[in-house]
């Protein structure tokens, strides 16, 4: 059986150069993402451990090299690539505490889309912050008109909310959704919010009217009749034709009244009490 010829050194060198050109310089601010991209390029090439190690070294700047100088000067016998990767991640990847601090106090929308801000916050949260808490933190960084729209939507999925927020930003004028605005821009924001609140108020008012109509329709007839009869009795006691009718003075002041209007029943009632 014929053996396959080994690739020529020139071919191997050309392939290595091609692979190297597809790998960016090391990202000290995003080391884990850089290795994800790097390994995506290196994976299909089936390069040796030493070749992978050497390719990564070519992507390191002076300051980064100083952090891994011991590994470069005396690399391990095996798993050189993994050793270099582990060191770089330990040096440049922020601790969970630091990432949580950034999540709490250093996030801002800036020129990003709301969806981009959400992805960044998710990266920092690393699935250790509940979605509801993350949603509240994320919405706190959005312009007030965007928050007003999200407050009345029934969508609860974070990614879907981010899509809605992006559309609100895209369809609004930049000056209307900027957090740093001039006085005229602030007025535009306020007008937008007032319009949204007016729509919401109209919906609530329509719901209340509908609820009142249902309540009035279901109210038992005998309760209405009972109230009518009660009002009738109360009114009858306040008409002069009623035998126990009291004039205004005795009705209000009782025995302290100094005047009386006929046919007030006060004197008759007092006489009956005396008997």
C-alpha positions in Angstrom: 0.0 0.0 0.0 1.5 3.3 -1.1 2.1 5.9 1.6 0.9 9.5 1.2 3.6 12.0 0.5 4.4 14.4 3.3 3.4 18.0 2.6 6.3 20.2 1.3 7.7 22.7 3.9 6.7 25.6 1.6 3.0 24.4 1.6 3.0 24.1 5.4 4.5 27.5 5.8 2.0 29.1 3.4 -0.9 27.5 5.2 0.4 28.8 8.6 0.7 32.3 7.2 -2.9 32.1 5.8 -4.2 31.0 9.2 -2.2 33.6 11.1 -3.7 36.4 8.9 -7.2 35.4 10.0 -6.4 35.7 13.7 -6.5 39.3 15.1 -4.0 40.7 17.6 -4.7 39.5 21.2 -7.6 41.3 22.9 -6.4 42.0 26.4 -9.9 43.4 27.3 -11.8 40.4 26.0 -9.4 37.4 26.3 -12.0 34.7 26.4 -13.8 35.9 23.3 -10.4 36.2 21.5 -9.6 32.6 22.2 -13.1 31.5 21.0 -12.3 33.2 17.7 -8.7 31.9 17.6 -9.8 28.3 18.2 -12.5 28.6 15.6 -9.8 29.4 13.0 -7.3 26.8 14.3 -9.7 24.0 14.8 -10.2 22.9 11.1 -6.4 23.2 10.4 -5.5 20.2 12.6 -2.2 21.9 13.6 0.2 20.5 16.1 0.2 21.8 19.7 3.5 23.6 19.1 2.2 25.2 15.9 -0.9 26.5 17.7 1.3 27.7 20.6 3.6 29.6 18.2 0.7 31.2 16.4 -0.7 32.6 19.6 2.7 34.0 20.6 2.9 35.9 17.3 -0.4 37.7 18.3 0.9 39.0 21.6 2.2 42.5 22.2 5.2 43.5 24.3 3.2 44.1 27.5 1.4 40.8 27.1 4.6 38.9 26.4 6.0 40.2 29.7 3.1 38.5 31.5 3.9 35.1 30.0 7.7 35.4 29.7 8.4 32.3 31.9 6.2 30.1 29.7 7.8 31.4 26.5 11.3 31.0 27.8 10.7 27.5 29.2 7.5 26.1 27.7 6.1 22.8 29.1 6.8 19.6 27.3 3.1 19.0 26.5 0.0 21.1 26.2 1.8 24.3 25.5 -1.2 25.9 23.9 -3.4 25.2 26.9 -0.7 26.4 29.4 -0.4 29.7 27.5 -4.2 30.1 27.2 -4.7 29.5 31.0 -2.1 32.1 31.9 -3.5 34.7 29.6 -7.0 34.2 30.9 -5.9 34.3 34.5 -4.0 37.6 33.9 -6.4 39.5 31.7 -9.9 38.1 32.4 -11.6 40.1 35.1 -12.7 38.3 38.3 -16.4 37.6 38.9 -16.4 40.3 41.6 -15.0 42.9 39.2 -17.4 41.9 36.5 -20.3 42.3 38.9 -19.0 45.7 40.0 -19.0 46.8 36.4 -22.5 45.4 35.9 -23.7 47.4 38.8 -22.0 50.7 38.3 -20.2 51.1 35.0 -22.7 50.3 32.4 -24.2 53.0 30.1 -25.9 53.0 26.8 -23.8 55.6 25.0 -23.8 55.0 21.2 -24.8 51.3 21.6 -28.1 49.8 20.7 -30.2 48.6 23.7 -29.7 45.0 22.5 -25.9 45.5 22.4 -25.9 46.8 26.0 -28.0 43.9 27.1 -25.6 41.4 25.5 -22.7 43.1 27.3 -24.5 43.0 30.6 -25.3 39.3 30.0 -21.7 38.6 29.5 -20.8 40.2 32.8 -23.7 38.5 34.6 -22.6 35.0 33.4 -26.1 33.5 34.1 -25.6 34.3 37.9 -28.1 37.2 37.9 -31.9 36.4 37.5 -33.4 37.6 34.3 -35.9 39.8 36.1 -33.1 41.6 38.0 -31.1 41.9 34.8 -34.1 43.4 33.1 -34.6 46.1 35.7 -30.8 47.0 35.6 -30.8 47.1 31.8 -34.0 49.3 31.6 -32.4 51.7 34.1 -29.8 52.6 31.5 -32.3 53.2 28.7 -33.7 56.7 27.8 -37.0 57.5 29.5 -39.2 57.3 26.3 -37.9 53.8 25.6 -38.7 52.8 29.2 -42.2 54.3 28.8 -42.9 52.0 25.8 -41.5 48.9 27.5 -43.6 49.6 30.6 -46.8 49.1 28.7 -45.8 46.1 26.6 -46.8 42.6 27.6 -43.6 41.1 26.3 -41.5 39.6 29.1 -38.6 37.8 27.2 -35.4 39.9 27.5 -34.2 39.4 23.9 -37.6 40.4 22.5 -37.7 43.4 24.8 -34.3 44.4 23.4 -35.7 44.1 19.8 -38.5 46.5 20.7 -36.1 48.9 22.4 -33.9 48.9 19.3 -37.0 49.8 17.1 -38.0 52.6 19.4 -34.5 54.0 19.1 -34.4 53.6 15.4 -37.8 55.3 14.8 -37.1 58.2 17.1 -35.0 61.2 16.4 -31.6 60.9 18.1 -32.1 64.1 20.0 -35.4 62.8 21.4 -33.9 59.7 23.0 -30.5 61.0 24.2 -30.0 61.2 27.9 -27.8 64.3 27.6 -30.1 66.9 25.9 -30.6 70.6 25.5 -33.7 72.2 26.9 -35.6 71.8 23.6 -34.7 68.1 23.5 -36.0 67.7 27.0 -39.3 69.2 26.0 -39.5 66.8 23.1 -38.9 63.9 25.5 -41.6 65.2 27.8 -44.1 65.6 25.0 -43.4 62.0 23.9 -43.8 60.7 27.5 -47.0 62.7 28.0 -48.4 61.3 24.7 -47.7 57.7 25.8 -49.1 58.3 29.3 -52.2 59.8 27.7 -52.7 56.7 25.6 -52.3 54.5 28.7 -54.7 56.7 30.7 -57.3 56.3 27.9 -56.9 52.6 28.0 -57.3 52.5 31.8 -60.4 54.8 31.6 -62.0 52.6 29.0 -61.4 49.5 31.2 -63.0 51.3 34.2 -66.0 52.3 32.1 -66.4 48.7 30.9 -66.1 47.4 34.5 -68.7 49.9 35.7 -71.2 48.9 33.0 -70.9 45.3 33.9 -71.2 46.1 37.6 -74.4 48.2 37.0 -75.9 45.5 34.8 -75.3 42.8 37.4 -76.6 44.8 40.4 -79.7 43.1 41.8 -83.0 44.9 41.1 -84.2 44.4 44.7 -81.2 46.4 46.0 -82.2 49.4 43.8 -85.8 49.0 44.9 -84.8 48.8 48.5 -82.8 52.0 48.3 -85.7 53.8 46.5 -88.1 52.8 49.2 -85.7 53.9 51.9 -85.3 57.2 50.2 -89.0 57.5 50.0 -89.5 56.8 53.7 -86.8 59.3 54.6 -88.4 62.0 52.4 -91.9 61.3 53.8 -90.6 62.0 57.3 -89.4 65.3 56.1 -92.7 66.5 54.5 -95.3 68.5 56.4 -97.9 65.9 55.7 -96.1 63.4 57.9 -97.4 63.2 61.5 -93.9 63.1 62.9 -92.6 65.9 60.7 -90.2 68.4 62.3 -89.6 71.9 61.3 -86.1 73.0 60.3 -85.3 74.5 63.7 -86.4 71.5 65.8 -84.9 69.0 63.3 -81.5 70.7 63.6 -81.4 72.1 67.2 -83.9 69.8 69.0 -84.9 71.3 72.4 -82.5 74.2 71.9 -84.6 75.5 69.0 -85.9 79.1 69.7 -88.3 79.1 66.8 -90.9 76.7 65.4 -92.8 76.4 62.2 -96.2 74.7 62.1 -97.2 71.9 61.7 -94.1 70.8 63.6 -94.7 67.7 65.7 -92.0 68.6 68.3 -94.4 69.9 71.0 -96.8 66.9 70.4 -93.9 64.5 70.8 -92.8 66.2 74.0 -96.3 66.0 75.5 -96.6 62.3 74.6 -93.3 61.7 76.4 -94.5 63.5 79.5 -97.7 61.4 79.6 
